[in-house]
Amino acid sequence: MKSSVNSKVVIVGAGLAGLCCGRRLAAAGVPFEILEESDAVGGRVRTDLVNGFRLDRGFQVLLTAYPEARAVLDYEALDLKPFYPGALVWRHGSLHRLADPFREPADACKNLFNSVGTLADKVRVARLRRRTLAGSVEDLYRRPDLTTQEALRHLGFSRSMIERFFRPFFGGIFLDRDLATSSRQMEFVFRMFACGDTAVPAAGMQAIPEQIAAKLPPGSVRTRTGVRSIEKGVVVLASGERRTARAVVVATDPWRAASLVGAGYEPPGSRSAACLYFATDEPPIDEPILMLDGEGKGPVNNLVEMSAVAPSYAPPRTALIAASVVDPAAVDAPDLEQQVRHQLERWFGIEVRTWEHLRTDRIRQALPDQRPPFLDDPHKPVRLRPGLYLAGDHRENGSIQGAMVAGRRAAEAVLEGAS
């Protein structure tokens, strides 16, 4: 048997939750070690350089209003690139603009009478904004919990507004075109959109975890270090090495966590997605704006030219297109690329046939299922049993904010010896 190596706290997983757990322990002067199976930090928030293009592992964005992100990250150093505050909705052979009336009032006025919802629906959007801004974030999670679709209906939105805008918009955020996600989480996210920008770092989404990791004590993160099992006070590595610890924080995805911690934890359901990246010399819409499928007649739920948002995502004189798929049946389709091209030809013409397919990311278990009563307790316990803790967005909500908060809470529970 290999010798045992002592470590005060062992954190399994160097995603956002694990890194934020380490950050809080470091601030308290508590020694720790983060063990990461892959070759770099980030977990699901990773970026790869492919032929000069920056490809995030699935379409991801940062909502700059996230309170925890504001507290943890240096936004200026990330060189954030914002999206246009609105969307283009594909409907009846053309794209219709919906603009945030508080940030783009001129565009909002020009498009008051387009076919995406009624004039009354546009007024209801302002009312939804006021509703989500009322009170504290914690207050949102105390409101009656419905599905997103039920909540939108109760708020009076027309069927056309729900089908043409909210279904693809929230469907892309929650990977849930059924709009079965908790209305509490919907209102939280809507509040974040209202209070800040939607953005990506110039260097790709992985710049976020890399910035956190860079401020941790030197040598505290070990990549390419898999964990085989967790025993009482001992972490057994894939190599057979045993590392003792006064506390172990499992900051992996919930399904991997379940296999490591054993009895006492049941992982939630999950949502999957796919993202197809294409390169072209002539983008159809050279604007940093989200395009939504308002018809539901193809696998693509939303589309964006990433290089129009952040030019650093593509080499000079080329464009990077990201097409997101959230339909569970389509995600695993063997002919997904062909289905996507067929749909986008209807939008943009036969030029789509010339787009170079760079990569398809199929992200299974991309988000935890957030249907009611998933958020009955917005702060789920992070202490599983003495000396063993859980961290990850499944302890809060499926977002960058949720992962960061859960990591900090796990560290605080370790420091306090209780959840």
C-alpha positions in Angstrom: 0.0 0.0 0.0 1.3 3.5 -0.9 2.0 5.9 1.9 -0.6 8.3 3.2 -0.1 12.0 2.7 -1.7 14.5 5.1 -3.8 17.4 3.8 -6.0 19.5 6.0 -8.9 19.8 3.4 -9.1 18.0 0.2 -11.4 19.4 -2.5 -12.3 17.0 -5.4 -12.9 18.9 -8.6 -11.5 22.2 -9.9 -14.7 23.6 -11.4 -16.1 26.9 -10.2 -17.5 25.4 -7.0 -14.2 23.8 -6.1 -12.1 26.9 -6.9 -14.4 29.1 -4.9 -14.3 26.7 -2.0 -10.5 26.9 -2.1 -10.6 30.7 -2.4 -12.7 31.0 0.8 -10.4 28.5 2.7 -7.3 30.4 1.5 -8.8 33.6 2.9 -9.2 31.9 6.3 -5.7 30.6 6.2 -6.7 27.0 6.0 -4.4 24.6 4.0 -6.2 22.7 1.2 -5.6 20.8 -1.9 -7.8 20.7 -5.0 -7.6 17.5 -7.1 -8.8 17.7 -10.7 -9.0 14.7 -13.0 -8.8 16.6 -16.3 -5.9 18.6 -17.6 -7.1 22.1 -16.5 -9.4 24.0 -14.2 -12.9 24.9 -15.1 -15.1 21.8 -15.0 -17.9 22.6 -17.4 -16.6 26.1 -18.0 -13.8 25.3 -20.5 -12.5 26.9 -23.8 -10.5 25.2 -26.5 -8.4 26.8 -29.2 -9.2 25.0 -32.5 -7.7 26.3 -35.8 -7.4 29.8 -34.3 -11.0 29.8 -33.0 -12.0 29.9 -29.3 -14.6 27.3 -28.7 -16.3 27.2 -25.3 -17.5 23.8 -24.4 -21.1 24.5 -25.1 -22.7 28.0 -25.5 -22.1 29.8 -22.2 -22.3 33.4 -21.0 -21.7 35.4 -17.8 -24.5 37.6 -16.4 -22.5 40.4 -14.9 -25.1 41.1 -12.3 -24.5 37.8 -10.5 -23.8 39.0 -6.9 -21.2 36.3 -6.2 -19.4 36.8 -9.5 -19.2 40.6 -8.8 -17.6 39.8 -5.4 -15.1 37.2 -6.8 -14.1 38.3 -10.3 -12.1 41.2 -11.7 -14.3 42.1 -14.6 -11.9 44.6 -16.0 -9.1 42.0 -16.2 -11.5 39.6 -17.9 -12.1 42.2 -20.7 -15.8 41.3 -20.9 -17.5 41.7 -24.3 -21.3 42.3 -24.0 -24.2 41.1 -26.1 -26.8 43.5 -27.5 -29.6 43.7 -24.9 -32.3 42.0 -26.9 -32.8 39.3 -29.4 -33.8 38.5 -33.0 -36.6 36.1 -33.3 -37.1 34.0 -36.4 -40.7 33.9 -37.4 -42.5 33.6 -40.8 -39.4 33.9 -43.0 -37.7 36.8 -41.2 -36.0 37.9 -38.0 -37.9 40.2 -35.7 -36.1 42.4 -33.2 -37.0 42.6 -29.5 -35.0 45.2 -27.6 -34.7 46.0 -23.9 -36.8 49.2 -23.7 -34.7 50.4 -20.8 -31.4 50.1 -22.6 -32.4 50.4 -26.3 -35.5 52.5 -26.2 -35.3 53.6 -29.8 -35.1 50.0 -31.1 -37.8 48.9 -28.7 -40.2 51.7 -30.0 -39.5 50.8 -33.6 -40.5 47.2 -33.0 -43.5 47.6 -30.7 -45.9 46.2 -33.3 -43.9 43.3 -34.7 -45.4 39.8 -34.8 -43.5 38.6 -31.7 -46.3 39.1 -29.1 -48.8 41.9 -28.8 -48.3 45.5 -27.6 -49.9 44.4 -24.3 -47.2 41.7 -24.0 -44.5 44.3 -24.3 -46.1 46.2 -21.4 -46.2 43.0 -19.4 -42.5 42.5 -20.0 -41.9 45.8 -18.2 -44.2 44.6 -15.4 -42.2 41.4 -15.1 -39.1 43.5 -14.8 -40.5 45.5 -12.0 -41.7 42.3 -10.3 -38.3 40.7 -10.4 -36.5 43.8 -9.2 -38.8 44.1 -6.1 -37.2 43.0 -2.8 -34.1 41.1 -2.4 -32.8 38.0 -4.3 -33.7 35.9 -1.3 -37.3 37.3 -1.5 -37.6 35.8 -5.0 -37.0 32.3 -3.7 -39.8 32.7 -1.1 -42.5 33.4 -3.7 -44.9 30.7 -4.8 -43.1 28.2 -7.0 -44.7 27.4 -10.3 -43.3 26.2 -13.6 -42.0 29.0 -15.8 -44.9 28.4 -18.3 -47.5 28.5 -15.5 -46.0 31.8 -14.2 -45.9 33.4 -17.6 -49.6 32.5 -18.1 -50.5 33.8 -14.7 -48.8 37.1 -15.6 -51.0 37.4 -18.6 -48.6 36.8 -21.5 -50.3 35.7 -24.7 -49.7 32.3 -26.2 -47.8 33.9 -29.1 -45.4 35.7 -26.8 -44.7 32.6 -24.8 -44.2 30.4 -27.9 -42.3 32.8 -30.0 -40.0 34.5 -27.4 -40.1 33.0 -23.9 -40.0 29.4 -25.0 -36.7 29.7 -27.0 -35.3 32.4 -24.7 -35.7 30.6 -21.3 -35.5 27.2 -23.1 -31.9 28.1 -24.1 -31.0 29.3 -20.6 -32.4 26.4 -18.7 -32.1 23.8 -21.6 -35.8 23.3 -21.2 -38.2 24.2 -24.0 -41.0 22.8 -22.0 -40.6 25.7 -19.6 -41.0 23.3 -16.7 -38.2 25.1 -14.8 -39.0 26.8 -11.4 -40.6 30.2 -11.8 -38.3 31.3 -8.9 -35.2 30.6 -10.9 -36.8 32.2 -14.0 -37.4 35.4 -12.0 -33.9 35.4 -10.6 -32.4 35.1 -14.1 -34.7 37.8 -15.5 -33.5 40.1 -12.6 -29.9 39.4 -13.6 -30.6 40.3 -17.2 -32.3 43.5 -16.1 -29.4 44.6 -13.8 -26.3 43.9 -15.8 -24.8 42.8 -19.1 -24.7 39.4 -20.8 -21.1 38.9 -21.7 -18.1 36.6 -22.5 -14.5 37.2 -21.6 -12.3 38.1 -24.6 -10.2 35.0 -24.0 -13.2 32.7 -23.7 -15.3 31.4 -20.7 -12.4 29.5 -19.3 -10.8 32.8 -18.3 -13.2 32.9 -15.4 -12.0 29.8 -13.6 -8.4 30.5 -14.6 -8.6 33.9 -12.9 -9.9 32.4 -9.7 -7.2 29.6 -9.8 -4.4 32.1 -10.4 -5.1 33.8 -7.0 -5.0 30.5 -5.0 -1.8 29.5 -3.1 0.9 28.1 -5.5 0.6 24.3 -5.8 -2.8 24.1 -4.3 -4.4 22.7 -7.5 -3.3 19.3 -8.9 -4.6 18.5 -12.4 -4.6 15.1 -14.0 -5.2 13.7 -10.6 -8.3 11.4 -10.6 -10.0 10.2 -7.4 -11.0 6.5 -7.1 -12.9 6.6 -3.9 -13.5 8.4 -0.6 -13.3 6.6 2.7 -13.7 8.1 6.1 -11.1 10.9 6.2 -9.2 9.5 3.3 -9.2 10.2 -0.4 -7.9 7.4 -2.6 -6.4 8.6 -5.9 -6.6 6.7 -9.2 -2.9 6.0 -8.7 -3.6 4.3 -5.4 -2.1 7.1 -3.3 -4.1 7.8 -0.2 -4.5 11.4 1.1 -5.9 11.9 4.6 -7.9 15.0 5.4 -9.8 16.5 8.3 -12.5 17.3 5.7 -13.3 16.4 2.1 -15.4 18.6 -0.2 -16.7 16.8 -3.3 -17.1 19.6 -5.9 -17.7 17.5 -9.0 -20.9 17.2 -11.0 -23.7 15.7 -8.9 -23.7 12.3 -10.7 -19.9 11.8 -10.2 -20.4 13.0 -6.6 -23.1 10.3 -6.0 -20.6 7.6 -7.1 -18.0 9.0 -4.7 -20.0 9.7 -1.6 -22.3 6.6 -1.6 -25.4 6.5 0.5 -27.1 9.7 1.7 -27.1 11.6 -1.5 -29.4 11.3 -4.5 -28.4 13.3 -7.5 -31.1 15.4 -9.3 -32.3 14.9 -12.8 -30.4 16.6 -15.5 -30.6 18.6 -18.8 -28.5 18.0 -21.9 -27.5 20.3 -24.7 -25.4 20.4 -27.9 -23.6 23.2 -29.5 -22.4 23.2 -33.1 -19.6 25.6 -34.2 -19.2 26.8 -37.7 -16.7 29.1 -39.4 -17.6 31.3 -42.3 -16.1 34.3 -44.2 -19.6 35.9 -44.6 -21.7 35.8 -41.5 -25.5 36.2 -42.1 -26.0 38.7 -39.2 -22.8 40.5 -38.2 -24.1 41.8 -34.9 -23.5 40.7 -31.2 -27.1 39.6 -30.7 -28.8 36.3 -29.8 -31.1 34.8 -32.5 -34.0 32.7 -31.4 -36.1 30.1 -33.1 -39.7 31.4 -32.7 -41.2 28.5 -34.7 -39.8 25.4 -33.1 -39.4 23.7 -36.5 -35.8 22.5 -36.2 -33.2 21.4 -33.7 -31.6 24.9 -33.3 -33.0 26.8 -30.4 -30.7 29.8 -30.5 -27.8 31.0 -32.6 -25.1 33.7 -32.2 -22.1 34.9 -34.1 -19.6 34.7 -31.2 -16.9 36.7 -33.1 -19.3 39.6 -33.4 -19.6 39.6 -29.6 -15.8 39.0 -29.0 -13.6 39.4 -32.2 -10.9 37.4 -30.4 -13.1 34.3 -30.7 -12.1 34.0 -34.4 -9.1 34.7 -36.7 -9.2 37.9 -38.7 -11.7 38.1 -41.5 -13.5 35.0 -40.3 -16.7 34.5 -38.2 -17.5 32.0 -35.6 -21.2 30.8 -35.5 -22.5 28.9 -32.4 -25.8 27.0 -32.9 -27.4 25.6 -29.7 -29.6 22.6 -29.5 -31.7 21.8 -26.3 -34.2 19.2 -27.6 -33.1 15.9 -25.8 -34.0 13.8 -28.9 -32.0 16.0 -31.2 -28.9 16.3 -29.0 -28.1 12.6 -29.6 -29.2 12.5 -33.3 -26.4 11.0 -35.5 -27.3 13.4 -38.3 -27.5 16.5 -36.1 -25.2 18.5 -38.3 -27.3 17.9 -41.3 -30.5 18.8 -39.4 -28.9 22.0 -38.2 -27.7 23.0 -41.7 -31.2 22.2 -43.2 -32.9 24.5 -40.6 -30.4 27.3 -41.1 -30.6 27.2 -44.9 -34.3 28.2 -44.4 -33.1 31.2 -42.4 -30.0 32.3 -44.3 -30.0 30.6 -47.7 -27.8 28.1 -49.4 -24.6 29.9 -48.2 -25.0 27.8 -45.0 -23.8 24.8 -47.1 -20.3 26.5 -47.3 -19.9 26.9 -43.6 -17.0 24.9 -42.2 -18.1 22.6 -39.3 -15.5 23.0 -36.6 -16.9 20.9 -33.8 -20.1 19.6 -32.1 -20.1 19.6 -28.3 -22.7 17.2 -26.8 -23.0 18.2 -23.2 -24.8 15.5 -21.3 -25.9 16.4 -17.7 -25.1 20.1 -18.6 -27.5 21.4 -15.9 -29.4 20.0 -13.0 -33.1 19.7 -13.4 -34.7 22.8 -11.8 -38.4 21.9 -11.9 -40.5 22.6 -8.8 -39.9 21.6 -6.0 -36.2 21.6 -6.9 -35.8 25.1 -5.4 -38.0 24.7 -2.4 -34.8 25.1 -0.5 -32.5 27.5 -2.4 -29.6 26.7 -0.1 -29.5 23.0 0.2 -27.3 21.5 2.9 -23.6 21.2 1.9 -22.6 19.0 4.8 -23.4 15.3 4.0 -22.0 13.8 7.2 -19.1 14.6 9.5 -16.0 15.5 7.5 -17.8 15.2 4.1 -19.2 18.1 2.2 -20.8 18.7 -1.2 -20.3 21.7 -3.5 -21.7 22.5 -6.9 -24.6 24.3 -8.6 -26.9 21.4 -7.6 -26.7 22.8 -4.0 -28.0 26.2 -5.2 -29.2 26.6 -8.8 -27.9 25.8 -12.2 -25.8 28.8 -12.9 -22.3 30.3 -12.5 -23.8 32.2 -9.5 -25.0 28.9 -8.0 -21.7 27.1 -8.4 -19.7 30.0 -6.9 -22.1 30.4 -3.9 -22.1 26.6 -3.2 -18.3 26.5 -3.2 -18.1 29.4 -0.7 -20.8 27.8 1.5 -19.1 24.5 1.5 -15.9 26.2 2.7 -17.8 28.1 5.4 -19.4 24.8 6.5 -15.9 23.2 6.8 -14.7 26.2 8.8 -17.7 26.1 11.1 -17.9 22.3 11.3 -21.6 22.4 10.4 -23.8 23.0 7.4 
